[in-house]
């Protein structure tokens, strides 16, 4: 009987605490707790109103989750993405705190002065620096599809409100596309998987190795990373000899303004013997509010686009133009035109 009374008392206390905004995990009144991707339990305001996002890729996640109006700090790279500004013009007014790629690309004192409710970063090293300065910081990072989904979920918990519902809607869409591809390629033989070489920058010998999200989307779409055997790194550089030996069937240039790189590949004598060049199978990867090919929510579109590129006979009925327009309306609330979607699919900026 005594045990029952104690349980009842604990239950009542739990309800009262929740009513008064106190986390059952012990957070103070008016706060809540989120466990980030480094395993750190972060105490946040119940209502997060201001966010500085120091990871270029994650600004897109915040946009997708409906939290872009909370952004008071972004990165210089995000401000240079034309499609992001097209979808969310206010980004032009948001101050860039991260001025380059990589760790340590910000001024801690300036971030501290901004007094944002939370700062988001992808660097464990930066998270420590920020926390040591007394700045509430959430770490998110990923190199594969599952990590992408967890990043979306952790960012949603950080933002609060309806962001978690939006996160789950996105994950259902992404998983649905992956499932559709698996079902259509279920009988695909290894011999019918094209070898794909993905270029990650302006240097055509810069690529992504075996342990990378790029290898994951290539394989999910029914291809083989042509140089996965050359490097285990997430990012790396190959030699021309290694590329000639790999002899990819398809080359995808996954950078903004891909046209000069494609022109170089098509005209340089050392590339002429590659199967992809001889057969005219060199493509610009679409770029949206972030690069589809990299740490992006638009991986959900990337896998479908690549699957159709590699296996057109099995995806003949998929209208990628309509798919892009649906995605942008559903997840960004943006009315993409047919011409806009066509330009994006061609790797072009908005007009």
C-alpha positions in Angstrom: 0.0 0.0 0.0 2.8 2.3 0.9 4.5 1.5 -2.4 1.3 2.4 -4.3 1.1 5.8 -2.5 4.7 6.5 -3.3 4.1 5.7 -7.0 1.0 7.9 -7.0 2.9 10.8 -5.4 5.7 10.4 -8.0 3.2 10.4 -10.8 1.4 13.6 -9.5 4.8 15.3 -9.1 5.7 14.3 -12.7 2.5 15.8 -14.0 3.0 19.0 -12.0 6.5 19.4 -13.2 5.5 19.0 -16.8 2.7 21.5 -16.4 5.2 24.1 -15.1 7.6 23.5 -17.9 10.2 21.5 -16.0 11.8 18.6 -17.9 11.5 15.3 -16.1 15.2 14.9 -16.9 15.8 17.7 -14.4 16.1 20.8 -16.5 15.2 24.1 -14.9 11.8 25.6 -15.2 11.2 27.0 -18.7 13.9 24.8 -20.3 14.1 21.4 -21.9 16.9 19.0 -22.8 18.1 17.7 -26.2 20.8 15.1 -26.6 23.0 16.0 -29.6 24.9 13.7 -32.0 28.0 13.8 -29.8 25.9 12.4 -26.9 25.9 15.7 -25.0 22.8 16.6 -23.1 22.1 20.3 -24.0 19.7 22.5 -21.9 17.7 24.7 -24.2 15.0 27.4 -23.6 11.5 25.9 -23.9 10.9 28.2 -26.8 14.0 28.6 -29.0 13.7 31.9 -30.8 17.2 32.6 -32.2 19.7 30.2 -33.8 23.2 30.6 -35.3 23.9 27.7 -37.6 27.7 27.4 -38.3 27.3 24.4 -40.6 26.6 25.3 -44.2 24.6 22.1 -44.9 22.4 22.3 -41.8 21.0 25.8 -42.7 19.1 23.9 -45.3 17.8 21.5 -42.6 16.6 24.5 -40.5 14.8 25.8 -43.6 13.2 22.5 -44.4 12.0 22.2 -40.8 10.3 25.7 -40.9 12.8 27.3 -38.6 14.6 29.7 -41.0 13.0 32.8 -39.4 14.9 31.9 -36.2 18.2 32.2 -38.0 20.3 35.2 -36.7 23.6 33.8 -37.9 24.6 31.7 -40.9 27.7 31.0 -43.1 29.2 32.8 -46.0 28.8 29.8 -48.2 25.0 29.7 -47.5 24.7 33.3 -48.5 26.4 32.4 -51.9 23.7 29.8 -52.8 21.3 31.3 -55.3 18.6 28.7 -54.8 18.6 29.2 -51.0 18.1 33.0 -51.5 15.4 32.3 -54.1 13.4 30.1 -51.7 14.2 32.2 -48.6 15.2 35.8 -49.5 15.7 36.9 -45.9 18.9 34.8 -45.8 20.6 37.8 -47.6 20.1 39.8 -44.4 21.3 37.2 -42.0 24.8 37.8 -40.7 27.5 35.2 -41.7 29.5 34.1 -38.6 31.3 31.2 -40.3 33.4 32.7 -43.1 34.9 29.6 -44.6 34.8 25.8 -44.6 36.3 23.7 -41.8 36.7 24.0 -38.1 37.5 27.3 -36.3 36.0 29.4 -39.1 34.3 31.9 -36.7 35.1 34.5 -34.1 33.9 33.1 -30.7 33.6 36.6 -29.2 31.3 37.7 -32.0 29.1 34.6 -31.6 29.0 35.2 -27.9 27.9 38.8 -28.4 25.0 37.7 -30.6 23.5 36.0 -27.6 21.5 33.4 -29.7 19.5 30.8 -27.8 21.5 28.1 -29.5 24.4 27.6 -31.9 24.5 24.6 -34.2 27.9 23.2 -35.4 29.1 20.1 -37.2 32.6 20.1 -35.5 33.1 18.5 -32.1 36.2 20.7 -31.7 34.2 23.9 -32.4 31.4 22.7 -30.0 34.0 22.5 -27.2 35.3 25.9 -27.9 31.8 27.4 -27.9 30.8 25.6 -24.8 33.9 26.6 -23.0 32.9 30.2 -23.8 29.5 29.6 -22.2 27.6 29.3 -25.5 24.7 26.8 -25.7 25.8 24.5 -28.6 24.2 21.5 -30.4 26.4 19.2 -32.4 25.0 17.6 -35.6 27.0 15.7 -38.2 26.7 12.8 -40.7 28.3 10.9 -43.5 25.5 8.5 -44.4 21.8 8.4 -44.9 21.0 7.3 -41.3 23.2 10.1 -40.0 21.3 12.5 -42.2 18.0 11.4 -40.8 19.3 11.7 -37.2 20.6 15.1 -38.0 17.2 16.2 -39.2 15.6 14.8 -36.0 18.1 16.4 -33.6 17.8 19.7 -35.4 14.0 19.4 -35.2 14.2 18.7 -31.4 16.4 21.7 -31.1 14.0 24.0 -32.9 10.9 22.7 -31.2 7.3 23.5 -32.3 6.1 21.5 -35.3 9.6 20.8 -36.5 9.5 17.2 -35.3 6.4 16.5 -37.4 8.0 18.1 -40.4 11.2 16.0 -39.8 9.2 12.8 -39.8 7.3 13.8 -42.9 10.7 14.3 -44.7 12.1 11.0 -43.5 9.0 9.2 -44.7 9.5 10.8 -48.1 13.2 9.9 -48.2 12.6 6.4 -47.1 9.8 6.0 -49.7 12.1 7.0 -52.5 14.8 4.6 -51.3 12.2 1.8 -51.1 10.9 2.6 -54.6 14.4 2.4 -56.0 15.1 -0.9 -54.2 11.9 -2.4 -55.5 12.6 -1.4 -59.1 16.2 -2.6 -59.0 15.6 -5.8 -57.0 16.8 -8.0 -59.9 19.7 -5.8 -61.0 22.9 -7.9 -61.6 26.3 -6.5 -60.5 27.4 -6.6 -64.1 24.6 -4.1 -64.9 25.7 -1.5 -62.3 27.4 1.4 -64.1 30.7 2.6 -62.7 30.2 6.2 -61.6 33.0 8.8 -61.0 31.8 11.8 -58.9 33.7 15.1 -59.0 33.3 17.1 -55.9 34.9 20.4 -56.8 36.5 22.5 -59.5 39.5 20.1 -59.7 38.2 17.2 -61.7 40.5 14.8 -59.8 38.9 15.7 -56.4 36.3 13.1 -55.4 34.8 11.2 -52.6 36.0 7.7 -51.5 34.5 4.6 -50.2 33.4 5.9 -46.8 31.2 8.8 -48.0 27.6 9.7 -48.5 28.4 9.9 -52.2 29.2 6.2 -52.4 25.9 5.5 -50.6 23.8 7.4 -53.1 25.7 5.9 -56.1 25.1 2.4 -54.7 21.5 3.1 -53.7 20.8 4.2 -57.3 22.2 1.1 -58.8 25.7 2.1 -59.5 29.3 1.5 -58.3 31.7 4.1 -57.1 34.4 3.8 -59.8 37.2 4.8 -57.5 36.0 3.4 -54.1 38.8 0.9 -54.2 41.4 3.7 -54.6 40.7 5.6 -51.4 38.9 4.8 -48.2 38.7 8.5 -47.3 35.5 10.6 -47.2 37.2 13.0 -49.6 40.3 12.6 -51.6 42.3 13.1 -54.8 43.0 10.5 -57.5 45.6 10.4 -60.1 44.8 10.5 -63.8 46.3 7.0 -64.1 44.0 5.7 -61.4 41.0 7.3 -63.2 42.0 5.8 -66.5 42.3 2.4 -65.0 38.9 2.8 -63.4 37.4 3.9 -66.7 33.9 5.0 -65.4 30.8 4.6 -67.4 29.3 7.9 -66.0 30.9 11.1 -64.7 28.9 13.4 -62.4 30.2 16.8 -61.7 28.8 17.7 -58.3 29.6 21.4 -57.9 28.0 24.7 -58.5 28.8 26.2 -62.0 29.8 22.8 -63.3 30.0 23.9 -67.0 33.7 24.9 -67.0 34.7 21.5 -65.4 32.5 19.6 -67.9 34.1 21.6 -70.8 37.6 20.7 -69.5 36.7 17.0 -69.3 35.2 17.0 -72.8 38.1 18.7 -74.5 41.2 17.7 -72.6 43.1 15.0 -74.5 44.0 13.0 -71.4 40.2 12.4 -70.7 39.3 11.5 -74.2 39.7 7.7 -73.9 37.4 7.4 -70.9 34.2 5.5 -71.7 32.0 8.2 -70.1 33.6 10.9 -72.2 33.4 8.9 -75.5 29.7 8.1 -74.8 28.8 11.6 -73.8 27.8 10.6 -70.3 29.2 13.5 -68.3 26.6 15.3 -66.3 26.2 18.4 -64.0 24.7 17.4 -60.7 21.6 19.4 -59.7 22.1 22.0 -57.0 19.2 23.3 -54.9 19.2 25.1 -51.5 22.3 23.0 -51.0 24.3 20.6 -53.2 22.1 17.6 -53.8 25.1 15.3 -53.8 26.6 16.2 -50.5 25.3 16.7 -46.9 21.8 17.6 -48.0 18.2 16.9 -47.4 17.9 16.9 -51.2 19.6 13.5 -51.1 16.0 12.5 -51.2 15.8 13.8 -54.8 19.4 12.9 -55.6 18.9 9.2 -55.3 15.9 9.3 -57.6 17.7 11.5 -60.1 20.8 9.2 -60.2 18.7 6.0 -60.4 16.9 7.4 -63.5 20.2 8.6 -65.0 21.8 5.1 -64.6 18.7 3.0 -65.3 16.3 5.0 -67.5 14.4 2.0 -68.6 13.4 1.2 -65.0 12.5 4.8 -64.1 10.9 5.9 -67.4 7.7 6.9 -65.7 9.4 9.1 -63.0 8.9 12.8 -63.8 11.8 14.5 -62.0 10.6 18.0 -62.9 7.3 17.2 -61.1 9.2 15.6 -58.3 11.3 18.7 -57.7 8.3 20.9 -57.7 6.4 18.7 -55.3 9.4 18.5 -52.9 9.9 22.3 -52.9 6.2 23.0 -52.3 5.9 20.3 -49.6 9.0 21.0 -47.6 9.8 24.7 -48.3 6.4 26.1 -49.2 7.9 27.4 -52.4 6.1 27.3 -55.7 8.7 26.1 -58.1 7.9 26.7 -61.8 8.5 24.0 -64.5 11.3 26.2 -65.9 12.8 26.6 -62.4 12.9 22.8 -61.9 14.4 22.3 -65.4 17.2 24.7 -64.5 17.8 23.1 -61.2 18.0 19.7 -62.8 20.5 21.0 -65.3 22.7 22.3 -62.4 21.8 26.0 -63.2 21.0 28.9 -60.9 17.6 30.5 -60.9 17.0 33.2 -63.4 
